[in-house]
């Protein structure tokens, strides 16, 4: 399904209101979130370390899409040497992100775009990443379905999100306060994002609780077209573990064909758990040595 097909499904009024809210806040957004960002930085680093370690189909590193790039807070964590494309709904936010990327010496591909109708062909990316985005997308399930469309079969989607508490009292309080928070900040505080990920057809591989059941790191995978497609690697490849970049405790799984085919063979990878061979223990989507 292309963006033109999904455009008719979008609530244009709600989308325009969201754009206007964030455009209004763009000049002061980083200042408003200054205190919270102290807590968010380690989570961002962890999320992007996982994205950097994700298997990919290209020789130059994973093709990564960041949805809702905002003011570019994630730019310092982007995988080195990997082609990253970032989109945002708001011109004001995007202008700040471009300045931030320029200051870091990165030739970033940053574009205006709507998560609900991505202007990319099917299977354009190996990985998609979003941080605190699907709390504000007017139709989050539609946006997540678009991620599933533009990420290749077997590719991964990593999300850092806040959501409604499972605690009945706190959850009810969040429901009550949500209209006020949306009006002031643009973000919903009572979204059920894990459920939305599943509703979009993505396969949830892991959900890590980061704080009080509200902040979570979600790793999901785009489904395979058929079982033959899914098992191709397990029949024709073996796996090894190798160190990855400056994260000297983070290991990346890499396919090595028994026939000596290049490791970037364009066959989707099987689920991570089935790729762990040799010593090591699996912590979410990160393999650490024993």
C-alpha distance (Angstrom), angle and dihedral (degrees) to the residues before:
residue distance angle dihedral
X1 . . .
X2 3.78 . .
X3 3.81 128.6 .
X4 3.79 90.3 -103.7
X5 3.80 89.2 60.1
X6 3.81 93.9 49.6
X7 3.81 94.0 44.2
X8 3.80 91.4 81.5
X9 3.83 89.5 56.4
X10 3.81 94.4 57.3
X11 3.78 123.6 102.6
X12 3.79 95.1 -129.6
X13 3.80 94.0 -170.8
X14 3.81 93.5 53.6
X15 3.80 90.8 44.8
X16 3.80 92.5 50.8
X17 3.81 90.1 49.2
X18 3.81 90.9 51.2
X19 3.80 90.8 49.4
X20 3.81 91.4 49.3
X21 3.82 92.8 49.6
X22 3.79 94.1 52.0
X23 3.78 92.7 41.5
X24 3.80 88.3 55.6
X25 3.80 91.5 49.2
X26 3.80 98.2 40.5
X27 3.82 97.2 95.6
X28 3.82 93.1 53.0
X29 3.80 100.9 26.3
X30 3.81 97.1 104.6
X31 3.80 90.7 47.1
X32 3.81 91.3 51.0
X33 3.80 91.8 52.4
X34 3.80 97.0 39.6
X35 3.80 97.1 111.7
X36 3.80 94.7 41.7
X37 3.79 91.5 48.8
X38 3.82 90.1 66.2
X39 3.81 87.1 67.0
X40 3.81 94.9 39.0
X41 3.82 98.1 54.1
X42 3.83 97.4 76.8
X43 3.80 89.6 46.6
X44 3.79 91.0 51.5
X45 3.79 90.4 50.4
X46 3.79 91.4 50.9
X47 3.79 93.1 47.8
X48 3.80 93.6 51.0
X49 3.80 92.4 44.4
X50 3.81 87.1 59.2
X51 3.80 91.0 47.2
X52 3.81 90.9 49.9
X53 3.81 90.7 52.2
X54 3.80 95.0 48.5
X55 3.83 115.2 115.1
X56 3.78 114.8 -106.3
X57 3.77 143.0 -171.8
X58 3.81 100.6 -129.0
X59 3.80 134.4 81.4
X60 3.83 92.8 -135.7
X61 3.78 96.1 56.4
X62 3.78 132.7 -86.9
X63 3.79 120.1 -30.0
X64 3.79 99.7 -126.0
X65 3.79 130.5 -165.9
X66 3.79 119.5 -162.7
X67 3.79 111.4 -162.7
X68 3.79 116.4 -157.4
X69 3.79 96.0 15.6
X70 3.82 88.9 177.2
X71 3.81 113.8 177.1
X72 3.80 91.0 -14.2
X73 3.80 100.4 -98.4
X74 3.81 89.6 150.5
X75 3.80 95.5 49.4
X76 3.84 94.2 93.3
X77 3.83 88.6 56.8
X78 3.78 98.1 50.1
X79 3.84 113.5 125.5
X80 3.78 109.8 -94.4
X81 3.77 113.3 -110.3
X82 3.80 94.3 5.6
X83 3.81 119.1 122.1
X84 3.81 106.2 -114.4
X85 3.79 124.2 -173.2
X86 3.79 118.0 -165.2
X87 3.78 129.1 -167.2
X88 3.78 133.4 -172.8
X89 3.76 135.0 178.7
X90 3.81 95.5 -136.8
X91 3.83 127.0 69.2
X92 3.82 93.0 -153.9
X93 3.80 93.1 54.6
X94 3.78 92.0 44.7
X95 3.81 92.7 52.5
X96 3.81 90.3 56.8
X97 3.81 91.5 46.9
X98 3.80 90.3 52.6
X99 3.81 90.9 51.8
X100 3.80 90.6 49.2
X101 3.80 92.4 50.3
X102 3.80 90.9 47.9
X103 3.81 91.2 51.5
X104 3.79 88.5 53.6
X105 3.79 91.9 49.2
X106 3.80 94.2 -115.5
X107 3.78 123.2 145.6
X108 3.80 93.3 -141.7
X109 3.79 124.5 -172.7
X110 3.81 98.6 -140.3
X111 3.79 119.9 169.0
X112 3.76 141.8 172.3
X113 3.77 108.7 -106.3
X114 3.77 146.9 143.7
X115 3.81 119.3 -120.2
X116 3.81 88.0 -145.4
X117 3.81 92.6 61.1
X118 3.80 111.7 24.4
X119 3.80 115.7 -164.8
X120 3.80 95.1 -138.0
X121 3.81 132.7 101.1
X122 3.79 120.7 -108.7
X123 3.84 116.4 -74.5
X124 3.83 93.9 11.1
X125 3.82 95.2 143.1
X126 3.79 140.2 43.9
X127 3.79 94.7 -149.3
X128 3.80 139.1 16.0
X129 3.79 125.5 -158.5
X130 3.80 132.3 -171.0
X131 3.79 131.9 172.4
X132 3.80 120.9 -161.7
X133 3.79 91.6 -20.7
X134 3.79 109.9 115.0
X135 3.80 90.7 59.7
X136 3.81 87.2 72.8
X137 3.82 105.9 31.1
X138 3.84 103.8 109.3
X139 3.81 92.7 -134.9
X140 3.81 105.5 26.1
X141 3.80 95.9 179.2
X142 3.80 91.0 53.4
X143 3.81 89.6 50.0
X144 3.79 92.5 49.1
X145 3.81 90.5 49.0
X146 3.79 87.7 54.9
X147 3.81 89.5 54.3
X148 3.80 89.0 51.1
X149 3.80 88.6 52.3
X150 3.81 99.1 49.2
X151 3.84 96.1 41.2
X152 3.80 114.1 79.1
X153 3.81 120.2 -109.0
X154 3.78 106.9 -82.7
X155 3.80 91.6 21.3
X156 3.78 121.6 126.9
X157 3.80 137.4 -117.3
X158 3.80 119.3 -155.7
X159 3.81 120.7 -165.1
X160 3.78 133.0 -176.6
X161 3.80 106.4 -165.8
X162 3.77 144.9 155.8
X163 3.78 117.1 -136.9
X164 3.78 146.4 165.9
X165 3.79 115.3 -52.4
X166 3.80 118.1 -114.9
X167 3.79 87.8 -139.2
X168 3.81 105.4 105.0
X169 3.80 95.9 -140.1
X170 3.80 96.5 42.8
X171 3.81 91.3 42.1
X172 3.81 91.3 53.3
X173 3.80 90.1 48.8
X174 3.80 90.5 51.4
X175 3.82 89.7 50.6
X176 3.80 90.0 52.4
X177 3.82 94.8 47.8
X178 3.80 96.7 40.9
X179 3.85 98.6 91.1
X180 3.81 90.7 53.2
X181 3.82 93.6 46.5
X182 3.81 92.0 48.3
X183 3.79 90.9 51.6
X184 3.81 92.6 49.0
X185 3.81 102.2 35.5
X186 3.81 107.4 13.8
X187 3.82 94.3 -125.0
X188 3.79 128.1 110.2
X189 3.78 113.2 -133.0
X190 3.81 96.8 -166.0
X191 3.80 103.6 57.1
X192 3.81 117.9 135.2
X193 3.78 94.2 -140.8
X194 3.81 100.0 168.9
X195 3.80 89.3 55.1
X196 3.82 89.8 46.3
X197 3.80 90.9 53.4
X198 3.78 90.2 54.6
X199 3.81 91.9 44.1
X200 3.82 88.4 56.0
X201 3.81 90.2 59.8
X202 3.80 97.3 -106.4
X203 3.81 118.7 137.6
X204 3.80 109.4 -122.9
X205 3.81 108.4 -139.3
X206 3.78 100.2 175.4
X207 3.79 141.4 -3.8
X208 3.78 116.6 -161.9
X209 3.78 118.3 -161.4
X210 3.79 108.0 -136.8
X211 3.80 103.4 173.3
X212 3.80 134.6 0.7
X213 3.78 94.6 -31.4
X214 3.80 90.4 -71.3
X215 3.80 103.8 87.3
X216 3.79 113.8 55.8
X217 3.79 139.7 170.6
X218 3.79 110.9 -141.5
X219 3.80 125.7 -164.0
X220 3.80 115.3 -168.3
X221 3.77 135.8 168.7
X222 3.79 133.3 -141.9
X223 3.79 111.4 -118.8
X224 3.79 124.2 -107.6
X225 3.77 121.0 -115.2
X226 3.81 92.6 -123.4
X227 3.80 142.6 -15.6
X228 3.82 93.7 -95.0
X229 3.79 89.2 56.0
X230 3.81 90.7 50.3
X231 3.80 97.5 49.4
X232 3.81 97.4 43.4
X233 3.80 93.5 99.5
X234 3.79 96.0 44.8
X235 3.81 89.9 55.5
X236 3.81 98.4 44.0
X237 3.78 106.7 27.5
X238 3.76 142.2 55.8
X239 3.75 124.6 -152.7
X240 3.73 136.2 -128.9
X241 3.77 134.1 -177.2
X242 3.75 120.8 -127.6
X243 3.77 136.8 173.7
X244 3.77 117.6 -97.0
X245 3.81 123.8 -145.9
X246 3.78 123.3 -67.9
X247 3.81 92.9 -24.0
X248 3.79 90.0 90.3
X249 3.80 93.2 179.5
X250 3.77 95.7 49.8
X251 3.77 118.2 86.7
X252 3.76 129.3 -160.5
X253 3.78 126.2 -147.7
X254 3.77 112.8 -131.6
X255 3.81 130.1 -174.2
X256 3.79 117.0 -124.2
X257 3.79 114.1 -173.9
X258 3.79 117.1 -133.9
X259 3.80 88.0 -135.9
X260 3.81 90.9 53.4
X261 3.80 95.6 -104.8
X262 3.83 115.2 161.4
X263 3.79 116.4 -84.0
X264 3.83 90.9 -120.7
X265 3.81 92.8 67.4
X266 3.79 105.9 155.0
X267 3.78 98.0 -121.1
X268 3.82 116.2 116.1
X269 3.78 116.5 -107.4
X270 3.81 123.0 -111.3
X271 3.81 119.7 -117.4
X272 3.78 112.1 -62.6
X273 3.79 96.7 -114.6
X274 3.81 91.3 61.4
X275 3.81 90.4 52.3
X276 3.80 97.1 61.3
X277 3.79 110.2 105.7
X278 3.76 129.2 158.2
X279 3.81 126.6 17.1
X280 3.76 118.7 -19.5
X281 3.76 140.9 84.7
X282 3.78 128.5 -113.3
X283 3.82 117.4 -122.4
X284 3.79 107.3 178.8
X285 3.78 104.0 -60.5
X286 3.81 95.6 -24.1
X287 3.79 123.2 90.0
X288 3.78 115.2 -151.2
X289 3.82 126.0 -174.2
X290 3.78 120.4 -106.5
